[in-house]
Amino acid sequence: MKNLVKVERARHNLTQAALAKELNVSRQTIHAIEKNKFNPSVTLAIKMARFFKVTVEYLFDIEE
C-alpha cells in the first residue's frame, strides 16, 4: 500500500518523533509506515487522516 504520510508530515513541518507523539505511537511505527514496511490499523489510518485533515483514501493508496 502506497502512502503520502512522509509528504504530509513534511508539508506540516513535523519530524517523525513529533508526529508519533501526536498520534500516540512510536517513531519507529511512523518510520515503518513511511517506508511501506508496515500497514497501519484502520484506527491509526483514520487518526492520521484526521490529523492531516485529508481523507484516508488520499493518504493511503491501496494497490490492486
Protein Blocks (a to p, Z undefined) as FASTA:
>chain_A
ZZfklmmmmmnopafklmmmmnopafklmmmmmnopaccdfklmmmmmmmnopafklmpc
cdZZ
